[in-house]
Amino acid sequence: SRQICIALDQILKLEEISFINMDIEGAEIKALDGCKKLIREHKPNLAISVYHEPCQLWEVLLKIRSFSDEYQFYLRNYTGRIAETVLYATT
């Protein structure tokens, strides 16, 4: 089957976004690229899973920082193991 992905920036052009939550099995960086306009314009709170790849924590943090330097970051783990680690970004 053929998969089609559409950027959130294209779908939610007229919406005011206040929160984005992502746990998409390692595709978080690509998804963030697809909503960078929303992040830059609306500065929503973000909850992004960062446990799928070892370098994902820093890649996600730096990606968000490249869109806006107004974010503060918080890291939370829900299991005591690497799984279910979430990076929160708020303004």
C-alpha positions, -999 to 999 in steps of 0.1 A, spaced: 0 0 0 11 35 -7 14 59 23 8 96 19 19 122 44 7 158 45 25 184 66 5 198 95 14 233 82 -7 225 51 -37 210 69 -40 234 98 -34 267 80 -62 286 97 -62 269 131 -47 283 163 -27 254 178 -19 254 215 -6 218 220 12 192 198 19 157 211 40 132 191 49 96 196 54 84 160 81 57 163 112 77 153 95 100 127 93 130 151 120 150 133 103 148 100 70 156 116 84 186 133 97 198 100 62 195 87 48 218 114 76 244 118 54 272 106 28 263 133 55 262 159 70 295 149 37 313 147 17 299 175 44 286 200 23 256 211 33 235 240 50 204 228 53 168 241 76 148 219 87 113 225 125 110 223 133 74 231 132 57 196 169 64 188 198 73 210 205 107 195 168 116 192 167 137 224 193 162 212 180 162 176 145 170 187 156 197 212 178 214 186 151 212 159 126 229 182 152 255 192 159 262 155 122 272 152 121 294 183 145 302 211 116 310 234 110 274 245 120 260 278 126 222 279 117 195 304 124 158 302 103 131 318 106 94 319 75 73 327 90 38 331 124 40 347 139 26 315 146 46 283 112 37 269 85 64 273 108 93 277 91 126 266 107 160 260 83 188 269 88 223 254 68 253 267 70 290 262 
